[in-house]
Amino acid sequence: MIYFLVGTAGAIGAVLRYVVGILFFTNSSFPLTTLIVNLIGSFLLAWFTTSLFKRLSVSPMISTAVSTGFIGSFTTFSAVSVETVTIFQSGNVLLAAFYVFISISGGLLMSSLGFQRSRE
C-alpha cells in the first residue's frame, strides 16, 4: 500500500511542478521555476514534518507519501545541477554561482521558516 501512496503522491507532485513551470515560464537564462518550487518545497517539508502531520495525527504511511512522494517529486536537485552546468557552460559563471548560492541558502532559509511556522 505504501508504494501506491508514494507513487500517487509523487504523480500529483510532478504534475503540480509542471503546472508551476507553465505559470512561471520565462525565456530568461535564469531557472526561476526550479528555484521557486525548491524554495516552496523546502518550506513545506519542514512545516509538514514538524507540525502539520503531528497536529492532524497523520499516519506514518500518509506522512511518507506526502514527504517522499509529493514533495520529493515536486522539488528537484537534479534540475538544479543540470541548470547550473548549463549556465556555467554558456559562460555566465557569476550567474551559475549565484544560482547555487540562492538555491542552497534560500532552501535553508525556507526550511528555517517552516520550522518556525511549526512552533506557532
Stockholm file with secondary structure:
# STOCKHOLM 1.0

chainA/1-120         MIYFLVGTAGAIGAVLRYVVGILFFTNSSFPLTTLIVNLIGSFLLAWFTTSLFKRLSVSPMISTAVSTGFIGSFTTFSAVSVETVTIFQSGNVLLAAFYVFISISGGLLMSSLGFQRSRE
#=GR chainA/1-120 SS CHHHHHHHHHHHHHHHHHHHHHHTCCSSSSCHHHHHHHHHHHHHHHHIIIIIHHHTTCCHHHHHIIIIIIIHHHSCHHHHHHHHHHHHHTTCHHHHHHHHHHHHHHHHHHHHHHHHHHTC
#=GC SS_cons         CHHHHHHHHHHHHHHHHHHHHHHTCCSSSSCHHHHHHHHHHHHHHHHIIIIIHHHTTCCHHHHHIIIIIIIHHHSCHHHHHHHHHHHHHTTCHHHHHHHHHHHHHHHHHHHHHHHHHHTC
//
